[in-house]
């Protein structure tokens, strides 16, 4: 396996687009295969990331927030428990293994798991180029057959400069993008919760008073934002607006959690479409618009304590929706409707936080013209193989793999950490098998400045 190249004869077996946890897990799997093969049948691999360094939901790394999945569902353990890229090996390296064991928990702090990701990413840094934003992916045709892709990147500090790298396969893992309600506009006073921590820090530095903040949403991120704002601005009223009667507890019971087992992906993939829809609807409460019970109880205790003390700062505006947002020179006027009666209240707020979740980015956003080569079903959804490889036109032998955006084929784990390690192993195995079908004796091409 080699590092990223810029010479005239370079061609990659696979280029990863995006370098979050999913492609990091793939990089580790490919790196470990290369080490085992001792230079024999390793793949030429590279990864491209537009951020200047590794980062995973940095805006929500609240100091006391914990992971919602077991540390054993790290980057490698479900694939290979002997890997030295595991969270336990990270703890040993950091000198905290015994301390963590004494905590008797399966759920580390989120900031600690992020540090684990950074630790792992640093060990495969030779495979990654940061500050490399992919702006186009172009098919490379020879004798009517598409055998490779040219991946075009630009450097944020020098947007006119382009670099082209040729690859026989690409693996798209660009993660999710913030979802906003229709018509919502972000500003200095209106944020998506993905930017919560840096935005709060900006407000603190500015010295601007915060008398009221409004949070829209009913999921874990919304509840965490409410709790964090409540602690960060001790003189402010924090209003939580959501359409439910109350926060719904996450279903993390042992039987429900089996929906995240690797075997469940096999069952889901092979099930009829109507069964897939039923399974997805039945088990939404394991992940979507739900809150950990500990946090629900903590917020409830805070509300009761404030009621006892006669200083109610935490306000749950349930069964309600935001109907209008008007930004003035001094504040944000948020119109909230109480749905059972239609009564409306205008809240003069200093901050409005949309904790309204995330959505997968469309494949055309990153693949451009080659998205037309991908096959779709009768509902216009991408056809994706069990090995996470997109079905393409018959004349295409260059492969496209997806990590994310495959809930319709692979189930709830498509965007979650639960099967990240297993998925990386499956893609690694598929890449090796596909290379044996299409030996690396064609598709010469450059990786050059353009």
C-alpha positions in Angstrom: 0.0 0.0 0.0 1.3 3.4 -0.9 0.7 6.9 0.2 -1.1 9.5 -2.0 0.9 10.2 -5.1 1.1 13.0 -7.6 3.3 11.4 -10.2 2.2 10.8 -13.8 1.8 7.0 -13.5 -0.3 6.8 -10.4 -3.6 4.9 -10.3 -5.4 3.8 -7.2 -7.3 0.6 -6.6 -9.7 2.6 -4.4 -10.1 6.3 -3.5 -12.3 7.1 -0.5 -14.3 10.3 -0.7 -14.7 11.6 2.8 -12.8 10.5 5.9 -15.1 10.2 8.8 -15.5 7.1 11.0 -16.8 4.9 8.1 -13.9 5.5 5.7 -11.5 5.5 8.6 -12.6 2.0 9.5 -12.1 1.0 5.8 -8.6 2.6 5.8 -7.7 0.5 8.8 -9.1 -2.7 7.3 -7.1 -2.1 4.1 -4.0 -1.1 6.0 -4.1 -4.3 8.1 -4.6 -6.4 5.0 -1.6 -4.8 3.4 0.5 -5.5 6.5 -0.6 -9.1 6.5 0.2 -9.5 2.8 3.7 -8.0 3.3 3.5 -6.2 0.0 2.2 -9.1 -1.9 -1.4 -8.3 -2.8 -2.1 -5.0 -1.0 -4.2 -2.4 -2.7 -3.1 1.1 -3.7 -5.4 3.2 -1.5 -6.0 6.9 -0.8 -8.6 8.9 1.0 -9.7 12.5 0.4 -11.1 14.8 3.1 -12.1 18.4 2.7 -11.6 19.3 6.4 -8.1 20.3 7.4 -8.0 17.4 9.9 -10.1 14.6 11.3 -13.3 15.8 12.8 -16.6 14.1 13.8 -19.5 16.2 15.0 -17.1 18.5 16.8 -19.9 21.0 17.4 -21.7 18.6 19.7 -18.8 17.3 21.7 -20.3 18.4 25.0 -18.0 17.7 27.9 -20.3 15.2 29.7 -22.1 13.7 26.8 -21.6 9.9 26.4 -21.8 7.6 23.5 -25.0 5.8 22.7 -23.3 2.6 21.5 -21.0 0.3 23.3 -17.2 0.9 23.0 -17.0 -2.6 21.6 -18.7 -1.2 18.5 -15.5 0.7 17.7 -13.7 0.8 14.4 -12.4 -2.8 14.4 -13.6 -5.1 17.2 -16.7 -6.5 15.5 -14.6 -7.3 12.5 -11.4 -8.4 14.2 -11.2 -8.5 18.0 -7.4 -8.9 17.9 -6.8 -5.6 16.0 -4.5 -3.1 17.8 -6.7 -0.3 16.5 -9.4 -1.1 19.1 -10.7 1.3 21.7 -9.1 -0.9 24.4 -5.7 -0.6 22.7 -6.3 3.2 22.5 -7.0 3.2 26.3 -3.8 1.2 27.0 -1.8 3.6 24.8 -3.3 6.6 26.7 -2.6 5.0 30.1 -6.3 4.8 31.0 -7.2 1.2 30.6 -7.5 0.3 34.3 -9.3 3.6 35.0 -11.9 3.0 32.3 -12.5 -0.6 33.5 -13.1 0.7 37.0 -15.9 3.0 35.7 -17.9 -0.2 34.9 -19.5 1.3 31.8 -19.9 0.4 28.2 -20.4 4.0 27.1 -17.4 6.3 27.0 -17.6 10.1 26.9 -18.1 11.4 23.4 -15.0 13.5 23.6 -13.0 10.5 24.5 -14.4 8.5 21.6 -13.5 11.4 19.3 -10.0 11.3 20.7 -9.9 7.6 19.9 -10.9 8.3 16.3 -8.2 10.9 16.0 -5.7 8.5 17.5 -6.6 5.9 14.9 -6.7 8.4 12.1 -3.2 9.5 12.9 -1.9 6.0 12.5 -3.2 5.8 8.9 -2.4 9.5 8.1 -0.1 8.4 5.3 -3.2 7.3 3.4 -5.2 10.5 3.7 -5.0 14.0 2.1 -6.8 16.6 4.1 -8.0 20.0 2.8 -8.8 18.2 -0.5 -12.4 18.9 -1.5 -13.8 16.7 -4.2 -15.5 18.8 -6.9 -16.0 16.3 -9.7 -15.8 12.6 -10.5 -15.4 11.8 -14.2 -15.6 8.4 -16.0 -12.6 7.2 -17.9 -13.6 5.3 -21.0 -11.5 2.9 -23.0 -12.9 0.9 -26.0 -16.4 1.8 -24.8 -15.9 0.5 -21.3 -15.6 2.6 -18.2 -12.7 1.2 -16.3 -11.8 4.0 -13.9 -12.8 7.4 -12.5 -10.9 10.6 -12.4 -11.5 12.3 -9.0 -10.9 16.0 -9.1 -10.1 18.0 -5.9 -9.4 21.6 -5.1 -7.6 23.1 -2.1 -9.7 25.5 -0.1 -6.9 28.1 0.1 -6.3 27.9 -3.7 -9.6 27.1 -5.3 -8.4 27.6 -8.8 -5.9 24.8 -8.5 -7.2 21.3 -9.4 -5.7 17.9 -8.7 -6.8 14.8 -10.6 -6.4 11.3 -9.2 -7.4 8.2 -11.1 -9.0 5.2 -9.4 -10.5 1.9 -10.4 -13.0 2.1 -7.5 -14.3 4.9 -5.2 -15.9 4.6 -1.8 -18.2 7.5 -0.9 -18.6 8.2 2.8 -19.3 11.9 3.1 -21.7 11.5 6.0 -24.8 13.5 6.7 -25.6 17.1 6.3 -27.8 19.2 8.6 -31.5 19.2 7.9 -33.5 22.4 8.3 -37.2 23.0 8.1 -38.4 24.5 4.9 -37.7 28.2 4.7 -35.3 28.2 7.7 -32.4 30.6 7.3 -29.2 30.4 9.5 -27.6 33.5 11.0 -25.6 34.7 13.9 -28.6 34.1 16.2 -30.1 31.1 14.4 -28.1 27.9 14.3 -28.3 24.2 13.6 -27.2 22.2 16.6 -24.2 20.8 14.7 -22.6 24.2 15.4 -23.7 24.4 19.1 -20.4 24.5 20.9 -18.5 27.0 18.7 -21.6 29.3 18.5 -22.0 29.3 22.2 -18.4 30.2 22.6 -18.8 33.1 20.1 -21.7 34.4 22.2 -19.7 34.2 25.4 -16.7 36.1 23.8 -19.0 38.8 22.5 -20.5 39.4 25.9 -24.0 39.7 24.5 -26.6 38.8 27.1 -28.8 35.8 26.5 -32.2 36.2 28.1 -34.0 33.5 26.1 -33.1 30.7 23.8 -35.4 28.4 21.8 -34.6 24.9 20.7 -36.7 23.1 18.1 -36.6 19.3 18.1 -37.5 16.2 20.1 -34.4 13.9 19.7 -31.2 13.3 21.6 -29.4 16.3 20.1 -32.3 18.6 20.9 -32.4 17.5 24.5 -28.6 17.8 24.8 -28.8 21.3 23.3 -31.5 22.3 25.8 -29.5 20.9 28.7 -26.2 22.6 27.5 -27.8 26.0 27.0 -29.5 25.7 30.3 -26.2 25.2 32.0 -24.3 27.7 29.8 -26.6 30.7 30.4 -27.7 30.5 34.0 -29.9 33.7 33.7 -31.7 32.7 30.5 -35.0 31.0 29.9 -34.6 27.9 27.7 -37.7 26.9 25.7 -37.8 23.4 24.2 -40.4 23.2 21.3 -41.6 19.9 20.0 -44.7 18.3 18.6 -44.8 15.3 21.0 -46.3 15.4 24.4 -42.9 14.6 25.9 -39.5 13.3 25.0 -39.7 9.6 23.9 -37.2 7.3 25.6 -34.8 5.5 23.3 -35.5 1.8 23.0 -32.1 0.3 23.9 -33.5 -3.0 25.2 -31.6 -6.1 24.3 -34.1 -7.6 21.9 -34.7 -4.3 20.1 -31.0 -3.7 19.8 -30.7 -6.9 17.7 -31.8 -4.8 14.8 -28.2 -3.6 14.8 -26.6 -7.0 14.7 -24.7 -7.9 11.5 -27.0 -10.8 10.9 -30.0 -8.4 10.9 -28.4 -6.6 7.9 -28.5 -9.9 6.0 -32.2 -10.4 6.8 -33.1 -6.8 6.0 -31.3 -6.9 2.7 -33.1 -10.0 1.5 -36.5 -9.1 2.8 -39.4 -7.9 0.5 -39.9 -4.2 0.3 -43.0 -4.1 2.5 -41.2 -6.1 5.2 -38.3 -3.6 5.1 -40.7 -0.7 5.6 -42.3 -2.4 8.5 -39.0 -3.2 10.2 -37.8 0.4 9.7 -41.1 1.8 11.2 -41.1 -0.7 14.1 -37.6 0.2 15.2 -37.3 3.9 14.5 -37.5 4.4 18.3 -34.0 2.8 18.6 -32.5 5.9 16.8 -34.8 8.6 15.5 -36.4 11.3 17.6 -35.7 9.6 20.9 -33.7 10.6 24.0 -31.7 8.6 26.6 -33.8 8.1 29.7 -31.0 9.4 32.0 -31.1 12.8 30.2 -34.9 12.9 30.3 -34.9 12.3 34.0 -32.2 14.9 34.6 -34.2 17.6 32.7 -37.3 16.6 34.6 -35.5 17.0 37.9 -34.2 20.4 36.9 -37.7 21.6 36.0 -39.1 20.4 39.3 -36.3 22.0 41.3 -36.9 25.3 39.6 -40.6 25.1 40.3 -39.9 24.5 43.9 -37.6 27.5 44.0 -40.0 29.7 42.0 -37.4 30.4 39.2 -38.6 28.4 36.2 -36.1 28.8 33.5 -36.5 25.5 31.7 -39.8 25.5 29.7 -41.1 22.5 27.8 -43.4 23.8 25.0 -44.8 20.4 24.0 -47.5 19.6 21.4 -46.3 22.7 19.7 -44.7 23.9 16.4 -42.8 26.9 15.2 -45.0 28.7 12.7 -42.9 31.8 12.0 -39.4 33.2 12.6 -38.6 36.9 12.2 -35.1 38.2 12.7 -35.0 41.8 13.9 -32.0 44.0 14.8 -32.2 43.0 18.4 -33.6 39.5 18.6 -35.4 36.7 16.9 -39.2 36.6 17.1 -40.3 33.0 17.2 -44.0 32.3 16.8 -45.0 29.0 18.5 -48.4 27.4 18.1 -49.9 25.2 20.7 -51.5 22.5 18.4 -54.5 21.4 20.5 -56.0 24.9 20.7 -54.2 26.8 17.9 -53.1 29.5 20.4 -50.0 31.3 19.3 -47.3 32.9 21.4 -44.4 35.1 20.1 -41.2 34.6 21.9 -38.6 37.4 21.7 -35.4 35.3 21.8 -31.7 35.9 21.6 -31.0 32.5 20.1 -32.9 29.9 18.0 -31.4 26.4 17.6 -32.7 23.9 15.0 -32.0 20.5 16.4 -33.8 19.0 13.5 -31.5 16.2 12.5 -29.5 15.3 9.5 -30.1 13.9 6.0 -27.9 11.9 3.6 -26.3 13.8 0.8 -27.4 12.9 -2.7 -25.0 10.8 -4.6 -25.1 13.4 -7.5 -23.7 16.0 -5.1 -20.4 14.2 -5.2 -20.3 12.1 -8.3 -21.8 14.5 -10.8 -22.1 13.0 -14.2 -21.2 9.4 -13.2 -24.4 9.4 -11.0 -26.1 8.8 -14.3 -24.3 5.5 -14.6 -25.9 4.2 -11.4 -29.0 1.9 -11.7 -32.2 2.8 -9.8 -35.3 0.8 -8.9 -38.9 1.6 -9.7 -39.0 4.0 -6.7 -35.9 5.9 -8.0 -33.7 4.5 -5.2 -30.2 3.4 -5.9 -29.7 -0.3 -6.4 -27.0 -1.4 -4.0 -25.5 -4.8 -3.6 -25.0 -6.6 -0.3 -21.3 -5.7 -0.5 -22.3 -2.0 -0.6 -21.4 -1.7 -4.2 -23.8 0.4 -6.4 -25.2 -1.4 -9.4 -24.1 0.3 -12.6 -24.6 0.1 -16.4 -23.2 -3.0 -18.1 -20.3 -1.2 -19.7 -19.0 0.0 -16.2 -16.3 -2.1 -14.6 -15.1 0.6 -12.2 -16.9 0.3 -8.9 -18.7 2.7 -6.6 -19.1 1.8 -3.0 -21.4 3.6 -0.5 -21.0 4.0 3.3 -24.3 5.6 4.2 -27.4 6.5 2.2 -28.4 2.8 2.1 -31.1 2.6 4.7 -33.5 1.4 1.9 -31.3 -1.6 1.2 -29.3 -2.3 4.4 -31.5 -0.9 7.2 -31.0 1.4 10.2 -27.3 0.7 10.6 -26.5 2.5 7.3 -25.6 5.8 9.0 -24.7 4.4 12.5 -21.6 3.2 14.2 -23.1 -0.1 15.1 -21.8 -2.1 12.1 -19.1 0.3 10.9 -16.3 -2.3 11.5 -18.2 -5.1 9.9 -19.1 -3.0 6.8 -15.5 -2.0 6.4 -14.5 -5.6 6.3 -17.2 -6.4 3.8 -16.1 -3.6 1.4 -12.4 -4.6 1.9 -13.3 -8.2 0.9 -15.3 -7.1 -2.1 -12.5 -4.8 -3.3 -10.0 -7.7 -3.2 -12.5 -10.1 -4.9 -13.3 -7.5 -7.6 -9.6 -6.9 -8.3 -9.1 -10.6 -9.0 -11.9 -10.3 -11.6 -10.4 -7.2 -13.2 -6.6 -7.3 -12.8 -4.7 -4.0 -12.6 -3.3 -4.2 -16.1 -5.3 -1.5 -17.7 -6.6 2.0 -17.2 -3.3 3.8 -17.0 -3.7 7.4 -16.0 -2.4 10.4 -14.2 -2.7 11.9 -10.8 -1.6 15.4 -11.7 -2.3 19.1 -11.2 -4.9 20.3 -13.6 
